[in-house]
Amino acid sequence: MNEHRRQILQMLSEGKISADEAERLISALEERPSGSSQQDVSDSGTKARPKYLRVQVDSEDDGHEGPTKVNVRVPMQLLRAGVKLAGLIPPQALHRANVAIHEKGIPFDLSQIKPENLEELIDQLSDLSVDVDQKDHATKVKVKVFCE
Amino acid sequence: MIPLVAVVSLRGRESRTLRIWVPLILLWLVIVPLAALFSPLIFVGCLACRIDPFGAFSVGWQILRALNDTEVEIEHRSAGISICVF
């Protein structure tokens, strides 16, 4: 909220908006909290938090290998605990793990996984849905990652 | 609640399914006294590795509790394995 107010005041000081417009914008901002909180309540009421992360892999091979199916259901609580476990890893071990990950060509920093950001991460995962279809001449692979 | 039972299903090429109910509670009954016995060693080991032993215990307990409802199924050709933890 303070950020919005500061932006309005900055626009006023730069002459982009008049004093009347700034006053109207600030009063509109002051009216927003009750409306936005009602919206949050309705959102949390309708949108249930996901309980599981599900990974499904379907691979169809026209050759001798035959079809392969993988279906994994991981509780979100396990993800939470896993992130907390990562927070316990000593810095030296994290550094070595990061180096190994970078050597594999994966640009990921394990030290950025922090328990403080855990709920935000879980919230973002609730909207996650990844579908990957790969078709070769003999193989058809379908990967689906989603939350439920 | 920690998981009490794991169900392991094995399916062979003859489409015969072998379902094994593993009473994890018996495993916990064995592990808990052992963990209590070796807790001083675990504590010292954690301190030597610069890991907070209480934090490690807390996270270990959370992982144990979170294992409930975990499900893994792998099928290849006509064979398959499925592990469900309750």
gemmi code that builds the backbone of each chain (N, CA, C; Angstrom):
import gemmi

chains = {
    "A": [
        ("MET", (0.834, -1.206, 0.000), (0.000, 0.000, 0.000), (0.866, 1.252, 0.000)),
        ("ASN", (1.899, 1.264, 0.857), (2.801, 2.411, 0.923), (3.502, 2.642, -0.403)),
        ("GLU", (3.783, 1.554, -1.085), (4.452, 1.624, -2.375), (3.577, 2.362, -3.386)),
        ("HIS", (2.278, 2.026, -3.404), (1.349, 2.695, -4.320), (1.249, 4.183, -3.996)),
        ("ARG", (1.172, 4.451, -2.704), (1.054, 5.851, -2.275), (2.296, 6.637, -2.707)),
        ("ARG", (3.451, 5.997, -2.536), (4.702, 6.650, -2.912), (4.741, 6.920, -4.427)),
        ("GLN", (4.233, 5.950, -5.195), (4.224, 6.127, -6.653), (3.342, 7.305, -7.047)),
        ("ILE", (2.196, 7.405, -6.368), (1.272, 8.513, -6.675), (1.927, 9.845, -6.356)),
        ("LEU", (2.582, 9.893, -5.182), (3.239, 11.136, -4.782), (4.392, 11.486, -5.728)),
        ("GLN", (5.064, 10.443, -6.207), (6.165, 10.684, -7.141), (5.628, 11.238, -8.466)),
        ("MET", (4.502, 10.656, -8.914), (3.888, 11.151, -10.154), (3.429, 12.590, -9.984)),
        ("LEU", (2.961, 12.922, -8.774), (2.531, 14.290, -8.498), (3.726, 15.252, -8.526)),
        ("SER", (4.833, 14.807, -7.904), (6.017, 15.665, -7.863), (6.627, 15.851, -9.252)),
        ("GLU", (6.456, 14.827, -10.097), (6.993, 14.941, -11.466), (6.042, 15.701, -12.382)),
        ("GLY", (4.881, 16.043, -11.866), (3.928, 16.813, -12.647), (3.119, 15.984, -13.626)),
        ("LYS", (3.171, 14.667, -13.473), (2.423, 13.804, -14.396), (0.931, 13.834, -14.093)),
        ("ILE", (0.587, 14.054, -12.833), (-0.825, 14.153, -12.452), (-1.019, 15.408, -11.597)),
        ("SER", (-2.261, 15.880, -11.577), (-2.560, 17.084, -10.776), (-2.818, 16.683, -9.315)),
        ("ALA", (-2.903, 17.691, -8.455), (-3.149, 17.434, -7.028), (-4.510, 16.770, -6.818)),
        ("ASP", (-5.512, 17.205, -7.629), (-6.851, 16.609, -7.510), (-6.832, 15.120, -7.869)),
        ("GLU", (-6.115, 14.832, -8.960), (-6.037, 13.426, -9.385), (-5.318, 12.576, -8.334)),
        ("ALA", (-4.243, 13.155, -7.763), (-3.504, 12.431, -6.721), (-4.400, 12.155, -5.522)),
        ("GLU", (-5.198, 13.143, -5.160), (-6.096, 12.982, -4.014), (-7.121, 11.886, -4.282)),
        ("ARG", (-7.641, 11.883, -5.524), (-8.636, 10.874, -5.884), (-8.012, 9.466, -5.854)),
        ("LEU", (-6.775, 9.388, -6.378), (-6.096, 8.077, -6.398), (-5.829, 7.571, -4.981)),
        ("ILE", (-5.380, 8.482, -4.115), (-5.076, 8.074, -2.734), (-6.354, 7.656, -2.010)),
        ("SER", (-7.426, 8.404, -2.242), (-8.682, 8.020, -1.581), (-9.185, 6.679, -2.116)),
        ("ALA", (-8.934, 6.431, -3.419), (-9.315, 5.129, -3.983), (-8.500, 4.011, -3.349)),
        ("LEU", (-7.217, 4.300, -3.107), (-6.352, 3.297, -2.463), (-6.832, 2.991, -1.055)),
        ("GLU", (-7.263, 4.067, -0.348), (-7.713, 3.870, 1.034), (-8.988, 3.053, 1.111)),
        ("GLU", (-9.779, 3.114, 0.030), (-11.023, 2.331, 0.035), (-10.773, 0.876, -0.290)),
        ("ARG", (-9.622, 0.581, -0.885), (-9.358, -0.781, -1.377), (-9.219, -1.864, -0.323)),
        ("PRO", (-8.607, -1.599, 0.846), (-8.334, -2.725, 1.752), (-9.525, -3.591, 2.078)),
        ("SER", (-10.692, -2.951, 2.368), (-11.851, -3.774, 2.722), (-12.270, -4.643, 1.553)),
        ("GLY", (-12.252, -4.072, 0.350), (-12.650, -4.831, -0.840), (-11.700, -5.961, -1.125)),
        ("SER", (-10.356, -5.652, -1.023), (-9.385, -6.688, -1.368), (-9.392, -7.813, -0.356)),
        ("SER", (-9.626, -7.470, 0.928), (-9.653, -8.542, 1.924), (-10.852, -9.450, 1.707)),
        ("GLN", (-11.986, -8.839, 1.283), (-13.159, -9.670, 0.997), (-12.862, -10.621, -0.157)),
        ("GLN", (-12.101, -10.050, -1.156), (-11.780, -10.882, -2.305), (-10.880, -12.043, -1.890)),
        ("ASP", (-9.902, -11.753, -0.990), (-9.002, -12.812, -0.525), (-9.772, -13.919, 0.173)),
        ("VAL", (-10.739, -13.485, 1.014), (-11.528, -14.471, 1.739), (-12.302, -15.349, 0.775)),
        ("SER", (-12.931, -14.684, -0.249), (-13.708, -15.479, -1.188), (-12.801, -16.403, -1.983)),
        ("ASP", (-11.572, -15.908, -2.319), (-10.628, -16.755, -3.065), (-10.241, -17.975, -2.256)),
        ("SER", (-9.895, -17.736, -0.958), (-9.470, -18.874, -0.142), (-10.625, -19.818, 0.113)),
        ("GLY", (-11.854, -19.256, 0.088), (-13.007, -20.106, 0.304), (-13.275, -21.030, -0.869)),
        ("THR", (-13.059, -20.510, -2.110), (-13.382, -21.316, -3.274), (-12.204, -22.176, -3.716)),
        ("LYS", (-10.979, -21.653, -3.552), (-9.811, -22.355, -4.073), (-9.136, -23.164, -2.963)),
        ("ALA", (-9.321, -24.449, -3.015), (-8.717, -25.305, -1.997), (-7.231, -25.470, -2.281)),
        ("ARG", (-6.467, -25.573, -1.211), (-5.026, -25.756, -1.386), (-4.748, -27.192, -1.821)),
        ("PRO", (-3.832, -27.355, -2.746), (-3.551, -28.717, -3.210), (-2.888, -29.550, -2.129)),
        ("LYS", (-3.186, -30.834, -2.148), (-2.609, -31.735, -1.144), (-1.477, -32.580, -1.707)),
        ("TYR", (-1.525, -32.792, -3.019), (-0.537, -33.697, -3.613), (0.075, -33.112, -4.885)),
        ("LEU", (1.301, -33.486, -5.131), (1.945, -33.222, -6.415), (1.970, -34.554, -7.151)),
        ("ARG", (1.452, -34.542, -8.371), (1.358, -35.814, -9.099), (2.192, -35.749, -10.381)),
        ("VAL", (2.943, -36.783, -10.627), (3.756, -36.891, -11.839), (3.339, -38.165, -12.564)),
        ("GLN", (2.904, -38.011, -13.813), (2.502, -39.176, -14.607), (3.336, -39.227, -15.881)),
        ("VAL", (3.873, -40.364, -16.156), (4.660, -40.550, -17.379), (4.081, -41.744, -18.127)),
        ("ASP", (3.714, -41.525, -19.386), (3.246, -42.607, -20.264), (4.204, -42.698, -21.436)),
        ("SER", (4.796, -43.848, -21.579), (5.725, -44.026, -22.690), (5.262, -45.208, -23.524)),
        ("GLU", (5.029, -44.948, -24.789), (4.621, -46.034, -25.684), (5.739, -46.277, -26.679)),
        ("ASP", (6.188, -47.501, -26.722), (7.288, -47.855, -27.620), (6.784, -48.868, -28.636)),
        ("ASP", (6.958, -48.544, -29.894), (6.513, -49.478, -30.930), (7.464, -50.668, -31.075)),
        ("GLY", (8.650, -50.527, -30.478), (9.636, -51.604, -30.610), (9.383, -52.725, -29.626)),
        ("HIS", (10.456, -53.301, -29.122), (10.329, -54.462, -28.233), (10.119, -54.062, -26.770)),
        ("GLU", (10.390, -52.800, -26.460), (10.368, -52.396, -25.054), (8.958, -52.419, -24.462)),
        ("GLY", (7.971, -52.064, -25.241), (6.604, -52.056, -24.742), (6.308, -50.782, -23.955)),
        ("PRO", (5.036, -50.593, -23.571), (4.676, -49.355, -22.871), (5.171, -49.331, -21.422)),
        ("THR", (5.481, -48.137, -20.955), (5.893, -47.942, -19.567), (5.040, -46.836, -18.972)),
        ("LYS", (4.542, -47.083, -17.782), (3.726, -46.067, -17.113), (4.286, -45.806, -15.726)),
        ("VAL", (4.415, -44.551, -15.366), (4.873, -44.174, -14.032), (3.846, -43.202, -13.455)),
        ("ASN", (3.451, -43.460, -12.251), (2.465, -42.602, -11.592), (2.937, -42.363, -10.154)),
        ("VAL", (3.310, -41.131, -9.854), (3.845, -40.815, -8.520), (2.972, -39.737, -7.884)),
        ("ARG", (2.589, -39.981, -6.655), (1.809, -38.991, -5.907), (2.589, -38.637, -4.647)),
        ("VAL", (3.006, -37.378, -4.550), (3.810, -36.931, -3.407), (2.991, -35.927, -2.600)),
        ("PRO", (2.796, -36.173, -1.315), (2.062, -35.190, -0.498), (2.833, -33.868, -0.401)),
        ("MET", (2.106, -32.778, -0.418), (2.732, -31.456, -0.306), (3.499, -31.316, 1.012)),
        ("GLN", (2.995, -32.004, 2.028), (3.678, -31.955, 3.335), (5.108, -32.486, 3.219)),
        ("LEU", (5.274, -33.478, 2.343), (6.600, -34.048, 2.138), (7.511, -33.024, 1.454)),
        ("LEU", (6.938, -32.252, 0.530), (7.721, -31.181, -0.116), (8.147, -30.147, 0.922)),
        ("ARG", (7.198, -29.796, 1.785), (7.507, -28.814, 2.839), (8.670, -29.319, 3.698)),
        ("ALA", (8.556, -30.581, 4.123), (9.601, -31.154, 4.973), (10.923, -31.229, 4.215)),
        ("GLY", (10.841, -31.517, 2.925), (12.057, -31.591, 2.111), (12.767, -30.259, 2.017)),
        ("VAL", (11.988, -29.195, 1.859), (12.599, -27.854, 1.790), (13.241, -27.507, 3.134)),
        ("LYS", (12.578, -27.901, 4.220), (13.155, -27.647, 5.547), (14.442, -28.449, 5.725)),
        ("LEU", (14.449, -29.650, 5.157), (15.661, -30.481, 5.225), (16.802, -29.801, 4.468)),
        ("ALA", (16.472, -29.217, 3.324), (17.501, -28.503, 2.552), (18.066, -27.335, 3.357)),
        ("GLY", (17.209, -26.740, 4.207), (17.663, -25.632, 5.051), (18.650, -26.061, 6.117)),
        ("LEU", (18.698, -27.361, 6.412), (19.608, -27.869, 7.442), (20.993, -28.213, 6.890)),
        ("ILE", (21.082, -28.305, 5.581), (22.351, -28.727, 4.974), (23.409, -27.653, 5.228)),
        ("PRO", (24.597, -28.045, 5.701), (25.647, -27.056, 5.967), (26.067, -26.333, 4.686)),
        ("PRO", (26.519, -25.072, 4.795), (26.862, -24.273, 3.604), (27.909, -24.936, 2.703)),
        ("GLN", (28.895, -25.610, 3.329), (29.947, -26.236, 2.508), (29.345, -27.335, 1.620)),
        ("ALA", (28.446, -28.135, 2.225), (27.810, -29.218, 1.463), (26.912, -28.639, 0.366)),
        ("LEU", (26.218, -27.525, 0.687), (25.367, -26.875, -0.315), (26.201, -26.399, -1.493)),
        ("HIS", (27.375, -25.824, -1.166), (28.259, -25.312, -2.215), (28.696, -26.448, -3.134)),
        ("ARG", (29.082, -27.571, -2.515), (29.533, -28.711, -3.322), (28.392, -29.256, -4.185)),
        ("ALA", (27.193, -29.292, -3.604), (26.028, -29.772, -4.370), (25.732, -28.823, -5.528)),
        ("ASN", (25.846, -27.509, -5.266), (25.604, -26.523, -6.331), (26.596, -26.682, -7.466)),
        ("VAL", (27.863, -26.911, -7.096), (28.900, -27.095, -8.122), (28.574, -28.321, -8.979)),
        ("ALA", (28.164, -29.410, -8.311), (27.816, -30.643, -9.039), (26.620, -30.417, -9.960)),
        ("ILE", (25.641, -29.638, -9.468), (24.449, -29.360, -10.285), (24.821, -28.517, -11.506)),
        ("HIS", (25.686, -27.515, -11.272), (26.110, -26.658, -12.385), (26.916, -27.446, -13.408)),
        ("GLU", (27.702, -28.419, -12.918), (28.482, -29.245, -13.850), (27.571, -30.073, -14.759)),
        ("LYS", (26.383, -30.393, -14.247), (25.403, -31.128, -15.059), (24.664, -30.196, -16.028)),
        ("GLY", (24.961, -28.905, -15.926), (24.333, -27.947, -16.826), (22.983, -27.454, -16.348)),
        ("ILE", (22.689, -27.640, -15.072), (21.392, -27.181, -14.545), (21.621, -25.878, -13.772)),
        ("PRO", (21.067, -24.766, -14.242), (21.285, -23.491, -13.547), (20.372, -23.346, -12.333)),
        ("PHE", (20.721, -24.010, -11.262), (19.869, -23.992, -10.070), (20.742, -23.818, -8.833)),
        ("ASP", (20.293, -22.928, -7.946), (21.056, -22.659, -6.732), (20.265, -23.185, -5.532)),
        ("LEU", (20.776, -24.234, -4.912), (20.065, -24.846, -3.776), (19.974, -23.905, -2.584)),
        ("SER", (20.956, -23.011, -2.461), (20.951, -22.113, -1.307), (19.791, -21.108, -1.367)),
        ("GLN", (19.166, -21.001, -2.547), (18.024, -20.085, -2.677), (16.725, -20.710, -2.154)),
        ("ILE", (16.754, -22.013, -1.896), (15.563, -22.656, -1.324), (15.575, -22.403, 0.170)),
        ("LYS", (14.675, -21.561, 0.613), (14.647, -21.209, 2.031), (13.264, -21.497, 2.613)),
        ("PRO", (13.235, -21.967, 3.854), (11.933, -22.249, 4.466), (11.017, -21.019, 4.515)),
        ("GLU", (11.633, -19.807, 4.527), (10.795, -18.594, 4.579), (9.936, -18.470, 3.330)),
        ("ASN", (10.449, -18.975, 2.197), (9.722, -18.841, 0.929), (8.855, -20.061, 0.622)),
        ("LEU", (8.761, -20.931, 1.615), (8.117, -22.219, 1.387), (6.643, -22.097, 0.997)),
        ("GLU", (5.890, -21.327, 1.768), (4.447, -21.228, 1.511), (4.189, -20.599, 0.151)),
        ("GLU", (5.036, -19.610, -0.193), (4.886, -18.958, -1.500), (5.124, -19.979, -2.612)),
        ("LEU", (6.142, -20.804, -2.397), (6.470, -21.839, -3.387), (5.308, -22.821, -3.540)),
        ("ILE", (4.735, -23.233, -2.413), (3.615, -24.186, -2.447), (2.406, -23.553, -3.144)),
        ("ASP", (2.174, -22.257, -2.843), (1.054, -21.565, -3.489), (1.244, -21.515, -4.996)),
        ("GLN", (2.477, -21.259, -5.411), (2.754, -21.199, -6.848), (2.582, -22.581, -7.490)),
        ("LEU", (2.930, -23.612, -6.722), (2.810, -24.970, -7.254), (1.356, -25.349, -7.509)),
        ("SER", (0.438, -24.729, -6.760), (-0.970, -25.091, -6.913), (-1.471, -24.779, -8.323)),
        ("ASP", (-0.860, -23.792, -8.965), (-1.271, -23.441, -10.330), (-0.421, -24.144, -11.377)),
        ("LEU", (0.456, -25.014, -10.897), (1.397, -25.654, -11.825), (0.728, -26.780, -12.609)),
        ("SER", (0.958, -26.780, -13.882), (0.529, -27.895, -14.714), (1.483, -27.957, -15.904)),
        ("VAL", (2.212, -29.021, -15.992), (3.202, -29.158, -17.064), (2.840, -30.374, -17.902)),
        ("ASP", (2.676, -30.176, -19.186), (2.422, -31.282, -20.111), (3.541, -31.313, -21.140)),
        ("VAL", (4.178, -32.436, -21.236), (5.244, -32.585, -22.229), (4.906, -33.774, -23.113)),
        ("ASP", (4.822, -33.544, -24.394), (4.610, -34.632, -25.354), (5.833, -34.731, -26.245)),
        ("GLN", (6.375, -35.907, -26.338), (7.514, -36.106, -27.219), (7.209, -37.279, -28.136)),
        ("LYS", (7.380, -37.057, -29.422), (7.120, -38.144, -30.370), (8.351, -38.348, -31.232)),
        ("ASP", (8.937, -39.518, -31.125), (10.014, -39.897, -32.031), (9.421, -40.858, -33.058)),
        ("HIS", (10.284, -41.424, -33.897), (9.777, -42.363, -34.892), (9.210, -43.626, -34.245)),
        ("ALA", (9.773, -44.032, -33.106), (9.298, -45.278, -32.493), (8.738, -45.075, -31.091)),
        ("THR", (9.025, -43.941, -30.487), (8.646, -43.731, -29.094), (7.713, -42.531, -28.962)),
        ("LYS", (6.741, -42.689, -28.096), (5.844, -41.578, -27.778), (5.826, -41.435, -26.250)),
        ("VAL", (6.297, -40.297, -25.758), (6.379, -40.093, -24.306), (5.485, -38.915, -23.926)),
        ("LYS", (4.705, -39.120, -22.898), (3.824, -38.058, -22.406), (4.083, -37.884, -20.912)),
        ("VAL", (4.475, -36.686, -20.522), (4.762, -36.404, -19.107), (3.765, -35.356, -18.625)),
        ("LYS", (3.166, -35.603, -17.497), (2.189, -34.671, -16.949), (2.529, -34.413, -15.483)),
        ("VAL", (2.714, -33.168, -15.117), (2.988, -32.794, -13.720), (1.911, -31.816, -13.288)),
        ("PHE", (1.218, -32.117, -12.218), (0.160, -31.213, -11.758), (-0.092, -31.415, -10.260)),
        ("CYS", (-0.839, -30.495, -9.697), (-1.198, -30.583, -8.274), (-2.676, -30.907, -8.144)),
        ("GLU", (-3.025, -31.602, -7.090), (-4.452, -31.944, -6.913), (-4.828, -31.882, -5.438)),
    ],
    "B": [
        ("MET", (0.196, -38.068, 12.155), (0.210, -39.530, 12.310), (1.257, -40.139, 11.376)),
        ("ILE", (2.144, -40.929, 11.926), (3.156, -41.555, 11.080), (2.528, -42.726, 10.318)),
        ("PRO", (3.077, -43.066, 9.160), (2.482, -44.182, 8.399), (2.588, -45.493, 9.148)),
        ("LEU", (1.523, -46.241, 9.103), (1.479, -47.504, 9.849), (1.577, -48.725, 8.946)),
        ("VAL", (1.121, -48.550, 7.708), (1.107, -49.693, 6.786), (1.582, -49.254, 5.413)),
        ("ALA", (2.336, -50.107, 4.758), (2.690, -49.894, 3.357), (2.190, -51.094, 2.569)),
        ("VAL", (1.609, -50.823, 1.422), (1.117, -51.917, 0.581), (1.976, -51.975, -0.678)),
        ("VAL", (2.626, -53.074, -0.860), (3.480, -53.264, -2.039), (2.796, -54.273, -2.948)),
        ("SER", (2.489, -53.839, -4.164), (1.858, -54.746, -5.131), (2.845, -55.053, -6.242)),
        ("LEU", (3.026, -56.316, -6.491), (3.926, -56.747, -7.565), (3.105, -57.502, -8.595)),
        ("ARG", (3.255, -57.107, -9.855), (2.502, -57.796, -10.911), (3.485, -58.425, -11.886)),
        ("GLY", (3.371, -59.683, -12.062), (4.283, -60.397, -12.949), (3.762, -60.460, -14.359)),
        ("ARG", (4.497, -61.148, -15.213), (4.118, -61.228, -16.624), (2.863, -62.079, -16.843)),
        ("GLU", (2.560, -62.909, -15.877), (1.365, -63.740, -16.022), (0.132, -63.001, -15.493)),
        ("SER", (0.297, -61.689, -15.301), (-0.788, -60.836, -14.790), (-1.243, -61.259, -13.399)),
        ("ARG", (-0.390, -61.995, -12.704), (-0.725, -62.383, -11.338), (-0.198, -61.284, -10.403)),
        ("THR", (-1.048, -60.803, -9.538), (-0.640, -59.717, -8.644), (-0.394, -60.253, -7.243)),
        ("LEU", (0.778, -59.902, -6.732), (1.115, -60.281, -5.358), (1.060, -59.008, -4.512)),
        ("ARG", (0.166, -58.997, -3.555), (0.002, -57.802, -2.716), (0.529, -58.096, -1.315)),
        ("ILE", (1.484, -57.282, -0.883), (2.095, -57.492, 0.432), (1.765, -56.289, 1.331)),
        ("TRP", (1.172, -56.589, 2.449), (0.890, -55.542, 3.429), (2.047, -55.521, 4.431)),
        ("VAL", (2.758, -54.406, 4.478), (3.915, -54.301, 5.376), (3.511, -53.481, 6.602)),
        ("PRO", (3.444, -54.113, 7.758), (3.071, -53.340, 8.961), (4.253, -52.483, 9.442)),
        ("LEU", (4.240, -51.223, 9.034), (5.364, -50.335, 9.376), (5.461, -50.088, 10.874)),
        ("ILE", (4.335, -50.266, 11.551), (4.345, -50.024, 13.000), (5.343, -50.952, 13.710)),
        ("LEU", (5.492, -52.174, 13.161), (6.483, -53.093, 13.740), (7.900, -52.563, 13.523)),
        ("LEU", (8.086, -51.935, 12.340), (9.395, -51.346, 12.028), (9.707, -50.209, 12.994)),
        ("TRP", (8.678, -49.379, 13.248), (8.893, -48.254, 14.180), (9.199, -48.772, 15.582)),
        ("LEU", (8.520, -49.877, 15.948), (8.746, -50.438, 17.281), (10.195, -50.899, 17.457)),
        ("VAL", (10.812, -51.292, 16.354), (12.224, -51.692, 16.415), (13.133, -50.462, 16.354)),
        ("ILE", (12.781, -49.537, 15.463), (13.672, -48.388, 15.220), (13.709, -47.414, 16.402)),
        ("VAL", (12.556, -47.184, 17.013), (12.493, -46.162, 18.082), (13.436, -46.469, 19.248)),
        ("PRO", (13.433, -47.709, 19.782), (14.392, -47.974, 20.872), (15.847, -47.857, 20.412)),
        ("LEU", (16.117, -48.297, 19.169), (17.475, -48.185, 18.643), (17.897, -46.724, 18.507)),
        ("ALA", (16.960, -45.909, 17.999), (17.254, -44.473, 17.839), (17.505, -43.831, 19.202)),
        ("ALA", (16.712, -44.250, 20.198), (16.904, -43.710, 21.555), (18.264, -44.127, 22.112)),
        ("LEU", (18.637, -45.362, 21.801), (19.920, -45.893, 22.286), (21.106, -45.140, 21.667)),
        ("PHE", (20.981, -44.883, 20.373), (22.092, -44.239, 19.670), (21.953, -42.712, 19.605)),
        ("SER", (20.966, -42.161, 20.284), (20.736, -40.710, 20.194), (21.953, -39.866, 20.605)),
        ("PRO", (22.723, -40.281, 21.652), (23.917, -39.458, 21.950), (24.904, -39.431, 20.789)),
        ("LEU", (25.082, -40.581, 20.140), (25.990, -40.634, 18.981), (25.462, -39.773, 17.833)),
        ("ILE", (24.153, -39.853, 17.609), (23.537, -39.066, 16.524), (23.697, -37.574, 16.827)),
        ("PHE", (23.508, -37.235, 18.112), (23.626, -35.832, 18.545), (25.042, -35.305, 18.269)),
        ("VAL", (26.036, -36.099, 18.678), (27.433, -35.687, 18.474), (27.759, -35.623, 16.984)),
        ("GLY", (27.253, -36.588, 16.230), (27.485, -36.603, 14.783), (26.924, -35.364, 14.109)),
        ("CYS", (25.712, -34.966, 14.542), (25.090, -33.754, 13.982), (25.954, -32.531, 14.297)),
        ("LEU", (26.416, -32.444, 15.550), (27.234, -31.283, 15.936), (28.543, -31.266, 15.144)),
        ("ALA", (29.116, -32.454, 14.930), (30.380, -32.536, 14.172), (30.179, -32.075, 12.732)),
        ("CYS", (28.999, -32.352, 12.186), (28.704, -31.938, 10.795), (28.078, -30.545, 10.745)),
        ("ARG", (28.040, -29.862, 11.891), (27.468, -28.505, 11.985), (25.992, -28.479, 11.571)),
        ("ILE", (25.286, -29.496, 11.992), (23.837, -29.553, 11.755), (23.137, -29.441, 13.097)),
        ("ASP", (22.104, -28.609, 13.130), (21.333, -28.458, 14.361), (20.616, -29.785, 14.670)),
        ("PRO", (21.017, -30.491, 15.757), (20.411, -31.807, 16.015), (18.914, -31.750, 16.283)),
        ("PHE", (18.466, -30.683, 16.957), (17.028, -30.569, 17.245), (16.245, -30.289, 15.963)),
        ("GLY", (16.836, -29.437, 15.122), (16.218, -29.154, 13.818), (16.147, -30.417, 12.976)),
        ("ALA", (17.239, -31.202, 13.015), (17.274, -32.450, 12.235), (16.205, -33.417, 12.730)),
        ("PHE", (16.049, -33.502, 14.050), (15.029, -34.390, 14.617), (13.633, -33.934, 14.186)),
        ("SER", (13.431, -32.600, 14.270), (12.127, -32.044, 13.913), (11.793, -32.325, 12.442)),
        ("VAL", (12.776, -32.090, 11.561), (12.533, -32.305, 10.125), (12.341, -33.795, 9.832)),
        ("GLY", (13.137, -34.633, 10.510), (12.992, -36.079, 10.325), (11.595, -36.546, 10.706)),
        ("TRP", (11.097, -36.016, 11.804), (9.741, -36.361, 12.267), (8.698, -35.883, 11.266)),
        ("GLN", (8.907, -34.647, 10.724), (7.952, -34.114, 9.740), (7.941, -34.957, 8.474)),
        ("ILE", (9.133, -35.401, 8.047), (9.205, -36.241, 6.844), (8.477, -37.559, 7.083)),
        ("LEU", (8.678, -38.111, 8.256), (8.019, -39.369, 8.605), (6.494, -39.213, 8.563)),
        ("ARG", (6.018, -38.115, 9.117), (4.575, -37.875, 9.143), (4.026, -37.606, 7.748)),
        ("ALA", (4.852, -36.936, 6.924), (4.391, -36.547, 5.592), (4.365, -37.713, 4.607)),
        ("LEU", (4.960, -38.831, 4.996), (4.998, -39.978, 4.078), (3.613, -40.580, 3.845)),
        ("ASN", (2.671, -40.268, 4.716), (1.301, -40.769, 4.563), (0.743, -40.401, 3.198)),
        ("ASP", (0.050, -41.338, 2.574), (-0.607, -41.122, 1.271), (0.364, -40.995, 0.105)),
        ("THR", (1.612, -41.345, 0.321), (2.549, -41.351, -0.805), (2.279, -42.594, -1.658)),
        ("GLU", (2.352, -42.400, -2.970), (2.012, -43.496, -3.871), (2.974, -43.495, -5.052)),
        ("VAL", (3.538, -44.630, -5.350), (4.437, -44.750, -6.503), (4.021, -45.991, -7.288)),
        ("GLU", (3.745, -45.804, -8.576), (3.358, -46.937, -9.429), (4.242, -46.945, -10.671)),
        ("ILE", (4.815, -48.056, -10.960), (5.621, -48.190, -12.181), (5.165, -49.455, -12.896)),
        ("GLU", (4.819, -49.297, -14.163), (4.411, -50.449, -14.977), (5.264, -50.492, -16.223)),
        ("HIS", (5.796, -51.641, -16.514), (6.577, -51.795, -17.739), (6.149, -53.102, -18.394)),
        ("ARG", (5.725, -52.973, -19.633), (5.116, -54.125, -20.326), (3.984, -54.661, -19.458)),
        ("SER", (4.034, -55.912, -19.147), (2.938, -56.464, -18.334), (3.320, -56.533, -16.856)),
        ("ALA", (4.571, -56.192, -16.533), (5.010, -56.245, -15.136), (4.851, -54.864, -14.488)),
        ("GLY", (4.708, -54.863, -13.190), (4.558, -53.572, -12.519), (4.759, -53.678, -11.024)),
        ("ILE", (5.046, -52.543, -10.426), (5.183, -52.479, -8.969), (4.464, -51.225, -8.485)),
        ("SER", (3.826, -51.361, -7.378), (3.108, -50.221, -6.804), (3.358, -50.195, -5.297)),
        ("ILE", (3.697, -49.033, -4.784), (3.926, -48.881, -3.337), (3.022, -47.757, -2.830)),
        ("CYS", (2.189, -48.090, -1.890), (1.314, -47.088, -1.267), (1.603, -47.079, 0.234)),
        ("VAL", (1.729, -45.893, 0.788), (2.001, -45.770, 2.223), (0.782, -45.133, 2.886)),
        ("PHE", (0.294, -45.792, 3.928), (-0.878, -45.255, 4.655), (-0.534, -44.955, 6.096)),
    ],
}
model = gemmi.Model(1)
for chain_id, residues in chains.items():
    chain = gemmi.Chain(chain_id)
    for i, (resn, *xyz) in enumerate(residues, 1):
        res = gemmi.Residue()
        res.name, res.seqid = resn, gemmi.SeqId(i, " ")
        for name, pos in zip(("N", "CA", "C"), xyz):
            atom = gemmi.Atom()
            atom.name, atom.element = name, gemmi.Element(name[0])
            atom.pos, atom.b_iso = gemmi.Position(*pos), 0.0
            res.add_atom(atom)
        chain.add_residue(res)
    model.add_chain(chain)
structure = gemmi.Structure()
structure.add_model(model)
structure.setup_entities()
